Every structure is written in structure tokens, then in C-alpha cells.
């Protein structure tokens, strides 16, 4: 009888927990990000920036089925990334210095970009005298995820803390401190810090590929956290710091399809043309006429 009572109690508790967890089919998530750039941007470890010492930005992400839209607003300009998963197309719009430009990419474009980036990294390591075979055969270790007992409330949700530990090619261990809530079920395909949007997103540049890829490999492992990501922070020895936190979240709001339409007034080109433009610019040539 005691065993039966305990079993029934366990079923009731599990059912209550599932009922409390909100299953999201659409979302509107607002967040803020603060970044401090390294004091010595030319140290050559891949994290360097030229320009201001820091920046702040506000982000709004709309999620609905096959569509994702992320709006990023900062003192440097406004960026919009619209992902159409059904048609496998990502459009990035940039509004800065009085100009509205943009580009779109397909899955084939993104695969080529990854291949080109890998070739540049191999060439750079070879120029620095690194062991190319050793670097190419490097297999990053699986990240270590430590769930802690720390809690705090973010945007009205009770959140728990986890730490993602990753190791770089040089053996340096980085920690990403993550706040998450188990009360919201993250829908499949929801962009975690831009790492799986199919393109765009500021943090995507740091996420890298694989379990420990990139300068901040922990970002590419956020999807392994068992809960909805409400915030995270990281730092590096060179002074780089990044902190993101959700300020509000709407679960299952009504979102009209027109929210994901490409706004008018932008000069949008294929990614291949944008690459040609930047190649000319950074190689000392003249940009194409407008």
C-alpha cells in the first residue's frame, strides 16, 4: 500500500510540473546586452576589436513556427535578421550612418562561408608557424555542464544557474554562466543567442562550431541547457566581457505574419555581392559604384 501511495504521489507531482511548464508555439522575447571590449585589441587571439571600449544593445526576438525575426538596436545602428526556415533563406538588414542596406543568404551560402572561414583560419595558423595537421585533427572535448543551486528571478520567472565549461585548442578553460527557467519549454528551432538562427545575430560570431568551437564555445552549447535561457555572462583574460539578460517574455502571443515581411526601403543584395564589396574594400580596391 505504501508503495502504491508513493507511486501515485510521484505521478501527481510529475503531472503538476508538466502542467506548470508553458509550451511555447510563439514567443516575443526582449533582452539587453552589455559588452566591454578588450583594452588591448591587437593581441591577436581572435577576440580583438578596434573602436569604442564597450557598447549596449536592446534586442527583440519574434518566433512563430517557420519564422524568426530578431531586431537589434544600439548606438552603432539597427540590425534586423529575418529567418524563413521553410524557404531556407535568411535576410539581414542594416541601418547605419543614414543608409539602409542588406543581404540574404541561403543554406548553400552559409556552408560556403563556413568553408571559407576554415580556410582562412588554416592559412593564418600556417603563417604563424603552427602545426597545421595537429590543429586540423583537433577534436574539442564535450563541454562540462554544472547545474548549481543558485536562483534568482528574471522578468518574473524563477531561474536557476548553470555553468558551461569549455576548453580551447590551447587548453584554456572558459566558463559561461547561464540563467535558465524550467517553467518555459524552449520550442525547437528557437534561436539561442543567434547560434542556430541560420545566420545573423551578434553572438553568432562567437559561437563557433562543435562542442568547444569559437572563442566562446559555450554559446554554441546553450541549447544543451534543460530550460529556457534567460541570461548569460562571460569574460576573457584580455578584458572582454559580455552579459545578456531577458527583460520581458510573452509566451504564445498572437503574432501577425506581416511582422516577418521584409520592410521596404532597403538596398538588399545577394551575399555574394556583399562579399565582393568587402573584398575590394579590405584589399585596398575601390568599392563598386552605387
Protein Blocks (a to p, Z undefined) as FASTA:
>chain_A
ZZmmmmmmmmmmmmmmmmmpccdfbdcddddddddddfblmnonopaccddfbdcddddd
ddehjaccdddddfkbccdddddfknopacddddeehiacdddddfklmmmmmmmmmmmm
mmmmmmnopafklmmmpccddddddddfbdcdeehiacdddddddddfkopacddddddd
fkbccdehiagehlanopgjjklmmnogcjkgcjblmlmmmmmpgcddfbdcdddfkopa
cddddfbdcehiacdfklmpccehiacddfklmmmmmmmmmnopacddZZ
